[in-house]
Amino acid sequence: MNESAFDESGMEYSDFLNQFKTSIHRLFEKENINTLSLSRGLPPHVWKEIMNLKPLSVAIPKEFGGRDMKVKECLGILSAASYESLPLSLTFGINIALFLEPVAKYGHQDVKENIFKNFLANGAMGGLMITEPDYGSDALNMKTQNELKGDHYSVQGTKHWQGLTGMADYWLITSRNINSEGSLSRDVDFFIADTHVREQNVEVLEYYDNPGLYMIPYGLNKIDIKVPQHNKLIPESTGLKMMLDILHRSRFQFPGMGMGFLKRMLDEATKHCKERIVGNSNLFALDQVQYQIARLQSFFTLCSAMCAKSSTISGIDHDVSTSGVHANSMKALVTDMMQEAAQTLVQLSGGKGYRISHIGGRGIMDSRPFQIFEGSNEMLYTQISEGILKDMKKKKTPHFGSYLALNDLSKEAVKLYSQELDFSIDQALSQRKMIDLGKIIARIVIVNDLIELNNLGFEQELTDMTIEMVRQEIVSLLASMHHHKALVPIEESNGKSDWMAFL
């Protein structure tokens, strides 16, 4: 493969994307991705061919030879990759949203040129270290510390579950500044570490045996590094706001990874059900199968709306630190859809789908962690509800439907579901109800995005079907929410729980 084929940053994006799609498909066909997926990692020559295509050029500023960081182009590459391999798309997503974009927006000018040049010329990769063994989603209590000593910062701590562990050339590492009394600051600092510099190298203590995403190494990392002062990211206000901006922007890009994957699940399921003959007809003739395919089509439609909206609101020129409801809605809903889509394909495929070497069986394991990392979906749905309920209280609007009609994120979609959303919330909700409410809000928000896309000319039949599919989901979630019972685990058995004793 010609290494210089994709060096021209001025190539039309449609040509760039088509060549990338064609090249990746041919490569994975030649190397047999189903066989490759049975082993950890990818062979070096395969990685070399992939990176020769310059996929990460979409997330590098034009002044440094890249394609200028257009969100549409980034999502297009993520989607093209996830159609062939979800782990490959996640690898790109980690590099784009969790390293390249933060460096482009917040990095010191002195460090950008060498980093971006290394990505373009040598296929370098970068990741982000936030999570610690004792502090998962509770990132604000991280114990990794930094201290300014002369002309450099000393950073020490332990991080784990970082994608590309032992593989990334660069890391963004989060920590808290320690003062002379030994207390850690409430704010968060980000530092760039170049693993090829001895004093900045991160030690891998252990590689984890993750059950999916075989292509991506995860593990436990020891941080004991010294970095120059200019390796510290420069926040526009506080480090916490910078972290929210980075994480929300990353969540806005999850639909890119979901798009190709959902399309692949839909294509594979449709093809199998039309070709699989049962009795005198094919599987596709069955009502239940048609419903399942329709659900997959609705997932594709909702994800399309997310990608279109994200392309207009999540570039690095936007501050998305306060866009938690929208970003969390996209991340949680699209990853739930990805997992259900994989489960559906395997169910429709029967026994042959239940294999790691099958795109569906592999898809179940590969998509499952998407519901966990960058905030577990239960937590995100709860945060969505908290944000909306707080604003309802602030605006003194207890009627749920009336409030959504005032909110720019939902004001068009709520018109479609006015009957279902005709209720008030005038008391505190249990966490279980908050999660259900968050799922409802997420769907309303994304249908609002779908209406915008439909107004631009997106297919009407898919839009109409998806709106009705979402209506069914909202009705089901409301039933669950309104009929919750205070069910708690039994702490101690009375000794009468062994069924054999009664026979």
C-alpha positions as CSV (number, residue, x, y, z in Angstrom):
1,M,0.0,0.0,0.0
2,N,1.4,3.4,-1.0
3,E,2.3,5.3,2.2
4,S,2.0,8.7,0.5
5,A,-1.5,7.9,-0.9
6,F,-3.3,9.7,1.9
7,D,-0.7,12.4,2.7
8,E,-2.6,15.0,0.7
9,S,-4.7,16.9,3.2
10,G,-6.4,18.7,0.4
11,M,-8.1,15.5,-1.0
12,E,-11.9,15.8,-1.2
13,Y,-13.4,14.2,1.9
14,S,-15.7,11.9,-0.1
15,D,-12.7,10.5,-1.9
16,F,-10.6,10.2,1.3
17,L,-13.5,8.4,3.0
18,N,-14.2,6.0,0.1
19,Q,-10.6,5.0,-0.2
20,F,-10.4,4.4,3.5
21,K,-13.5,2.2,3.4
22,T,-12.3,0.3,0.4
23,S,-8.8,-0.2,1.8
24,I,-10.0,-1.3,5.3
25,H,-12.5,-3.8,3.8
26,R,-9.9,-5.3,1.5
27,L,-7.3,-5.5,4.3
28,F,-9.7,-7.2,6.7
29,E,-10.9,-9.5,4.0
30,K,-7.3,-10.5,3.0
31,E,-6.2,-10.9,6.6
32,N,-9.5,-12.5,7.7
33,I,-10.8,-10.2,10.5
34,N,-12.8,-13.1,12.0
35,T,-9.6,-15.1,12.6
36,L,-7.6,-12.1,13.7
37,S,-10.3,-11.3,16.3
38,L,-9.6,-14.6,18.1
39,S,-6.2,-13.3,19.3
40,R,-5.1,-10.3,21.3
41,G,-4.0,-7.3,19.4
42,L,-3.3,-7.0,15.7
43,P,-0.1,-8.0,13.8
44,P,2.3,-5.1,13.4
45,H,2.0,-5.2,9.6
46,V,-1.8,-4.9,9.8
47,W,-1.5,-1.8,12.1
48,K,1.1,-0.3,9.7
49,E,-1.3,-0.7,6.7
50,I,-4.1,0.8,8.7
51,M,-2.1,3.8,9.9
52,N,-0.6,4.4,6.4
53,L,-4.2,5.4,5.4
54,K,-3.8,8.4,7.7
55,P,-7.2,8.0,9.4
56,L,-6.3,10.3,12.3
57,S,-5.5,13.2,9.9
58,V,-9.2,14.1,10.3
59,A,-8.4,15.2,13.9
60,I,-5.3,17.2,13.2
61,P,-5.4,21.0,12.5
62,K,-4.7,22.1,8.9
63,E,-1.8,24.3,10.0
64,F,0.0,21.1,11.0
65,G,-0.8,19.1,7.8
66,G,-4.1,17.6,8.9
67,R,-7.7,17.8,7.5
68,D,-8.7,20.5,10.0
69,M,-10.7,18.7,12.7
70,K,-14.1,18.8,11.2
71,V,-16.5,16.8,13.4
72,K,-18.3,15.4,10.3
73,E,-15.1,14.0,9.0
74,C,-14.1,12.5,12.4
75,L,-17.5,10.8,12.8
76,G,-17.3,9.5,9.2
77,I,-14.0,7.8,9.9
78,L,-15.3,6.3,13.1
79,S,-18.4,5.0,11.4
80,A,-16.4,3.5,8.5
81,A,-14.1,1.7,10.9
82,S,-16.9,0.4,13.2
83,Y,-18.7,-1.2,10.2
84,E,-15.7,-3.4,9.8
85,S,-14.4,-3.6,13.4
86,L,-15.8,-1.9,16.5
87,P,-12.4,-2.1,18.4
88,L,-10.7,-0.4,15.5
89,S,-13.2,2.4,15.7
90,L,-12.7,2.7,19.4
91,T,-9.0,2.9,18.9
92,F,-9.5,5.9,16.6
93,G,-12.1,7.4,19.0
94,I,-9.7,7.3,21.9
95,N,-7.0,9.0,19.8
96,I,-9.4,11.6,18.4
97,A,-11.6,12.6,21.3
98,L,-9.4,11.8,24.3
99,F,-6.0,13.0,23.0
100,L,-5.8,14.9,19.7
101,E,-8.7,17.2,20.2
102,P,-7.8,18.1,23.8
103,V,-4.2,18.8,22.7
104,A,-5.3,20.9,19.8
105,K,-7.6,23.0,22.0
106,Y,-5.7,23.2,25.3
107,G,-2.1,22.2,24.5
108,H,0.8,24.6,24.6
109,Q,1.9,25.8,21.2
110,D,5.5,24.6,21.8
111,V,4.4,20.9,22.0
112,K,1.8,20.7,19.2
113,E,4.0,20.6,16.1
114,N,6.1,17.6,17.1
115,I,3.1,15.6,18.4
116,F,0.9,16.2,15.3
117,K,3.9,15.5,13.0
118,N,4.5,12.2,14.7
119,F,0.9,11.2,14.3
120,L,0.9,12.0,10.6
121,A,4.3,10.7,9.6
122,N,4.8,7.8,12.0
123,G,1.3,6.6,12.9
124,A,1.7,7.6,16.6
125,M,-1.2,7.0,19.0
126,G,-2.3,8.7,22.2
127,G,-4.8,8.1,25.1
128,L,-6.2,9.5,28.3
129,M,-5.6,8.4,31.9
130,I,-8.3,9.4,34.4
131,T,-9.6,6.2,36.1
132,E,-7.8,4.9,39.2
133,P,-8.3,1.5,40.9
134,D,-10.0,3.0,44.0
135,Y,-11.8,5.8,42.1
136,G,-13.7,4.8,39.0
137,S,-16.4,7.3,38.0
138,D,-15.5,9.3,41.2
139,A,-12.7,11.1,39.3
140,L,-12.8,14.2,41.5
141,N,-11.3,12.2,44.3
142,M,-8.3,10.8,42.2
143,K,-5.1,10.5,44.2
144,T,-2.6,10.9,41.4
145,Q,-0.7,14.0,42.3
146,N,1.5,16.6,40.7
147,E,4.1,19.0,42.1
148,L,6.1,21.7,40.4
149,K,9.8,21.2,41.0
150,G,12.0,23.8,39.4
151,D,11.4,23.7,35.6
152,H,9.3,20.5,35.5
153,Y,6.3,18.8,37.1
154,S,6.6,15.5,39.0
155,V,3.5,13.4,38.5
156,Q,2.9,10.2,40.6
157,G,0.0,7.8,41.0
158,T,-1.7,4.7,39.6
159,K,-4.2,4.5,36.7
160,H,-6.0,1.6,35.2
161,W,-8.4,0.5,32.4
162,Q,-6.8,2.9,29.9
163,G,-7.4,1.8,26.3
164,L,-4.1,1.4,24.4
165,T,-2.2,0.5,27.6
166,G,1.4,-0.2,26.7
167,M,0.7,0.8,23.1
168,A,0.2,4.5,23.1
169,D,3.1,6.8,22.3
170,Y,1.5,9.7,24.2
171,W,-0.7,10.0,27.3
172,L,-2.9,12.7,28.7
173,I,-2.6,12.1,32.5
174,T,-4.9,13.7,35.0
175,S,-3.8,14.5,38.5
176,R,-4.3,17.0,41.4
177,N,-1.7,19.5,42.6
178,I,-0.3,18.8,46.0
179,N,0.5,21.8,48.3
180,S,3.2,22.2,50.9
181,E,0.9,20.7,53.6
182,G,0.4,17.6,51.6
183,S,-3.2,18.4,50.6
184,L,-4.5,17.8,47.1
185,S,-6.2,20.6,45.2
186,R,-9.9,20.3,44.3
187,D,-9.1,21.2,40.7
188,V,-7.7,18.8,38.1
189,D,-4.6,19.2,35.9
190,F,-3.8,17.5,32.6
191,F,-0.2,16.6,31.5
192,I,1.1,15.2,28.2
193,A,3.6,12.4,28.6
194,D,5.7,11.2,25.7
195,T,6.5,7.5,26.5
196,H,9.6,7.6,24.3
197,V,11.3,10.0,26.7
198,R,12.7,8.1,29.6
199,E,11.6,10.4,32.3
200,Q,8.0,10.4,30.9
201,N,7.6,6.7,30.4
202,V,4.6,5.0,32.0
203,E,5.2,1.6,33.6
204,V,2.7,-1.1,32.8
205,L,2.2,-3.3,36.0
206,E,-0.4,-5.6,34.6
207,Y,-2.3,-6.3,31.4
208,Y,-6.0,-7.1,31.9
209,D,-7.8,-10.1,30.4
210,N,-10.7,-8.0,29.0
211,P,-13.4,-10.4,27.5
212,G,-14.1,-8.2,24.5
213,L,-12.2,-5.6,22.4
214,Y,-9.3,-8.0,21.9
215,M,-7.6,-5.5,19.6
216,I,-7.1,-3.0,22.4
217,P,-4.8,-3.6,25.4
218,Y,-6.0,-2.5,28.9
219,G,-4.2,-2.7,32.1
220,L,-2.7,-1.2,35.3
221,N,-0.3,1.6,35.0
222,K,2.2,3.1,37.4
223,I,2.8,6.9,37.0
224,D,6.2,8.3,38.2
225,I,7.2,10.8,35.6
226,K,8.8,14.2,35.1
227,V,7.4,16.5,32.4
228,P,8.3,20.0,31.2
229,Q,6.0,22.8,32.3
230,H,4.8,23.3,28.7
231,N,3.4,19.7,28.7
232,K,0.6,20.9,31.0
233,L,-2.7,21.7,29.3
234,I,-3.9,25.3,29.6
235,P,-7.5,25.5,30.8
236,E,-9.7,28.4,29.7
237,S,-10.9,28.8,33.3
238,T,-10.7,25.8,35.6
239,G,-9.3,22.3,35.1
240,L,-12.7,20.8,36.1
241,K,-14.5,22.7,33.4
242,M,-11.8,21.6,30.9
243,M,-12.3,18.0,31.9
244,L,-16.1,18.3,31.4
245,D,-15.5,19.9,28.0
246,I,-13.2,17.0,27.0
247,L,-15.5,14.3,28.3
248,H,-18.7,15.7,26.9
249,R,-17.1,16.2,23.5
250,S,-16.0,12.6,23.6
251,R,-19.6,11.5,24.4
252,F,-20.8,13.5,21.5
253,Q,-18.6,11.4,19.3
254,F,-19.9,8.0,20.5
255,P,-22.6,8.1,17.7
256,G,-19.7,8.0,15.2
257,M,-18.6,4.7,16.6
258,G,-22.1,3.5,16.9
259,M,-23.2,4.4,13.3
260,G,-21.2,1.9,11.4
261,F,-21.7,-0.8,13.9
262,L,-25.5,-0.4,14.0
263,K,-25.5,-0.4,10.1
264,R,-23.5,-3.6,10.1
265,M,-25.8,-5.3,12.6
266,L,-28.8,-4.2,10.5
267,D,-27.3,-5.3,7.2
268,E,-26.2,-8.7,8.6
269,A,-29.6,-9.4,10.2
270,T,-31.6,-8.4,7.1
271,K,-29.4,-10.5,4.8
272,H,-29.6,-13.5,7.1
273,C,-33.4,-13.3,7.6
274,K,-34.0,-13.0,3.9
275,E,-31.8,-15.9,3.0
276,R,-32.7,-18.3,5.9
277,I,-35.6,-20.5,4.8
278,V,-37.8,-22.0,7.5
279,G,-40.6,-24.2,6.2
280,N,-42.1,-22.6,3.1
281,S,-40.8,-19.1,3.6
282,N,-37.9,-17.1,4.9
283,L,-37.3,-15.8,8.4
284,F,-38.2,-12.3,7.2
285,A,-41.8,-13.3,6.7
286,L,-42.3,-13.7,10.5
287,D,-44.0,-10.8,12.3
288,Q,-41.6,-10.9,15.3
289,V,-38.6,-10.9,12.9
290,Q,-40.0,-7.9,11.0
291,Y,-40.4,-6.1,14.3
292,Q,-36.8,-6.8,15.3
293,I,-35.5,-5.6,12.0
294,A,-37.6,-2.5,12.3
295,R,-36.0,-1.8,15.7
296,L,-32.6,-2.1,14.2
297,Q,-33.7,0.4,11.5
298,S,-34.9,2.8,14.2
299,F,-31.5,2.5,15.9
300,F,-29.8,3.4,12.6
301,T,-32.2,6.4,12.3
302,L,-31.7,7.7,15.8
303,C,-27.9,7.3,15.5
304,S,-28.0,9.2,12.2
305,A,-29.7,12.1,13.9
306,M,-27.1,12.1,16.7
307,C,-24.2,12.2,14.2
308,A,-25.8,15.1,12.3
309,K,-26.4,17.1,15.5
310,S,-23.0,16.3,16.9
311,S,-21.4,17.6,13.7
312,T,-22.8,21.0,14.3
313,I,-22.3,21.5,18.1
314,S,-19.3,19.5,19.3
315,G,-16.2,21.0,17.5
316,I,-13.3,22.3,19.6
317,D,-14.5,25.8,18.9
318,H,-17.5,25.0,21.0
319,D,-17.5,24.9,24.8
320,V,-19.6,21.8,25.7
321,S,-18.7,21.7,29.4
322,T,-22.3,22.6,30.3
323,S,-23.9,20.3,27.7
324,G,-24.2,17.3,30.0
325,V,-27.9,16.4,29.3
326,H,-27.3,16.3,25.5
327,A,-23.9,14.6,25.6
328,N,-25.1,12.0,28.2
329,S,-28.2,11.3,26.2
330,M,-26.3,10.5,23.1
331,K,-23.7,8.4,24.8
332,A,-26.1,6.3,27.0
333,L,-28.8,5.8,24.3
334,V,-26.5,4.9,21.4
335,T,-24.5,2.4,23.5
336,D,-27.7,0.8,24.8
337,M,-28.8,0.4,21.2
338,M,-25.4,-1.0,20.1
339,Q,-25.7,-3.8,22.8
340,E,-29.3,-4.6,21.9
341,A,-28.5,-4.6,18.2
342,A,-25.7,-7.2,18.7
343,Q,-28.0,-9.3,20.9
344,T,-30.7,-9.2,18.2
345,L,-28.3,-10.2,15.4
346,V,-27.1,-13.2,17.5
347,Q,-30.7,-14.2,18.3
348,L,-31.7,-14.1,14.7
349,S,-28.6,-15.9,13.5
350,G,-29.1,-18.9,15.9
351,G,-26.2,-21.1,16.8
352,K,-23.8,-19.8,14.2
353,G,-24.0,-16.3,15.7
354,Y,-22.8,-17.4,19.1
355,R,-19.1,-17.4,18.2
356,I,-16.3,-14.8,18.6
357,S,-15.5,-15.4,15.0
358,H,-19.0,-14.2,14.1
359,I,-19.6,-10.4,13.8
360,G,-22.7,-10.7,16.1
361,G,-21.2,-12.8,18.8
362,R,-18.1,-10.7,18.8
363,G,-20.3,-7.6,18.8
364,I,-22.0,-8.6,22.0
365,M,-18.7,-8.6,23.9
366,D,-17.2,-5.6,22.0
367,S,-20.2,-3.3,22.5
368,R,-20.9,-4.2,26.2
369,P,-18.1,-2.1,27.7
370,F,-19.4,0.9,25.8
371,Q,-22.3,1.0,28.3
372,I,-19.8,1.2,31.2
373,F,-16.7,3.3,30.3
374,E,-16.8,7.1,30.3
375,G,-19.6,6.9,32.8
376,S,-21.9,3.8,33.3
377,N,-25.2,4.4,31.6
378,E,-27.2,4.1,34.8
379,M,-25.1,6.9,36.2
380,L,-25.5,9.0,33.1
381,Y,-29.3,8.5,32.9
382,T,-29.4,9.6,36.6
383,Q,-27.4,12.7,35.8
384,I,-29.7,13.5,32.9
385,S,-32.7,13.4,35.3
386,E,-30.9,15.4,37.9
387,G,-30.1,18.1,35.4
388,I,-33.6,18.3,34.1
389,L,-35.3,18.2,37.5
390,K,-33.0,20.9,38.8
391,D,-33.9,23.1,35.9
392,M,-37.6,22.4,36.3
393,K,-37.4,23.5,39.9
394,K,-35.5,26.6,38.9
395,K,-38.1,27.5,36.3
396,K,-40.9,26.5,38.8
397,T,-42.5,24.2,36.1
398,P,-43.4,20.9,37.8
399,H,-45.4,19.7,34.7
400,F,-43.0,17.5,32.8
401,G,-44.5,18.0,29.3
402,S,-44.8,21.8,29.8
403,Y,-41.2,22.0,30.9
404,L,-39.9,20.0,27.9
405,A,-41.9,22.3,25.6
406,L,-39.8,25.2,27.0
407,N,-36.4,23.4,26.6
408,D,-34.6,23.9,23.3
409,L,-33.4,20.3,23.5
410,S,-36.9,18.9,23.5
411,K,-39.4,21.5,22.4
412,E,-40.1,20.0,19.0
413,A,-40.2,16.3,20.0
414,V,-42.5,16.9,22.9
415,K,-45.3,17.9,20.5
416,L,-45.3,14.3,19.2
417,Y,-45.7,12.8,22.7
418,S,-47.8,15.3,24.5
419,Q,-50.3,12.7,25.7
420,E,-47.7,10.4,27.1
421,L,-45.8,13.2,28.8
422,D,-48.9,14.8,30.5
423,F,-47.8,14.4,34.1
424,S,-46.2,16.4,36.9
425,I,-43.2,15.6,39.1
426,D,-43.7,17.2,42.5
427,Q,-41.7,14.9,44.8
428,A,-38.3,13.4,45.1
429,L,-37.8,10.3,42.9
430,S,-36.0,7.1,43.8
431,Q,-32.8,6.3,41.9
432,R,-34.6,3.6,39.9
433,K,-37.2,6.1,38.8
434,M,-34.5,8.6,38.0
435,I,-32.9,6.1,35.7
436,D,-36.2,5.4,33.9
437,L,-36.9,9.1,33.6
438,G,-33.4,9.7,32.2
439,K,-34.1,7.1,29.6
440,I,-37.3,8.9,28.6
441,I,-35.6,12.3,28.4
442,A,-32.7,10.9,26.3
443,R,-35.2,9.5,23.8
444,I,-37.1,12.8,23.6
445,V,-33.8,14.8,23.2
446,I,-32.6,12.5,20.3
447,V,-36.0,12.5,18.6
448,N,-35.7,16.3,18.7
449,D,-32.4,16.0,16.8
450,L,-34.2,13.6,14.4
451,I,-36.8,16.2,13.6
452,E,-34.1,18.6,12.7
453,L,-32.5,16.0,10.4
454,N,-35.8,15.2,8.9
455,N,-36.4,18.8,8.1
456,L,-33.2,18.8,6.1
457,G,-34.6,15.9,3.9
458,F,-33.8,12.7,5.8
459,E,-36.1,9.8,4.8
460,Q,-39.7,10.4,6.0
461,E,-40.6,6.7,6.4
462,L,-37.7,5.9,8.6
463,T,-38.5,9.0,10.7
464,D,-42.1,8.1,11.1
465,M,-41.4,4.5,12.0
466,T,-38.8,5.6,14.5
467,I,-41.0,8.1,16.2
468,E,-43.6,5.3,16.8
469,M,-41.0,2.9,18.0
470,V,-39.8,5.5,20.5
471,R,-43.4,6.0,21.6
472,Q,-43.6,2.3,22.5
473,E,-40.4,2.6,24.5
474,I,-41.7,5.7,26.4
475,V,-45.0,4.1,27.3
476,S,-43.1,1.0,28.6
477,L,-40.7,3.1,30.6
478,L,-43.5,5.2,32.1
479,A,-45.3,2.0,33.1
480,S,-42.1,0.8,34.8
481,M,-41.6,4.2,36.5
482,H,-45.1,4.5,37.8
483,H,-45.3,1.0,39.2
484,H,-42.0,0.6,41.0
485,K,-42.2,-1.3,44.3
486,A,-39.7,-0.9,47.0
487,L,-38.1,-4.3,46.4
488,V,-34.9,-4.8,48.4
489,P,-32.7,-7.9,48.9
490,I,-33.3,-10.3,51.8
491,E,-30.3,-9.9,54.1
492,E,-30.6,-13.2,55.9
493,S,-32.4,-16.5,55.0
494,N,-34.6,-18.1,57.6
495,G,-33.3,-21.5,56.6
496,K,-36.3,-22.4,54.5
497,S,-34.9,-21.6,51.1
498,D,-33.6,-25.1,50.1
499,W,-36.2,-26.5,47.7
500,M,-34.9,-30.1,48.3
501,A,-36.0,-29.9,51.9
502,F,-39.6,-29.8,50.8
503,L,-39.5,-33.0,48.7
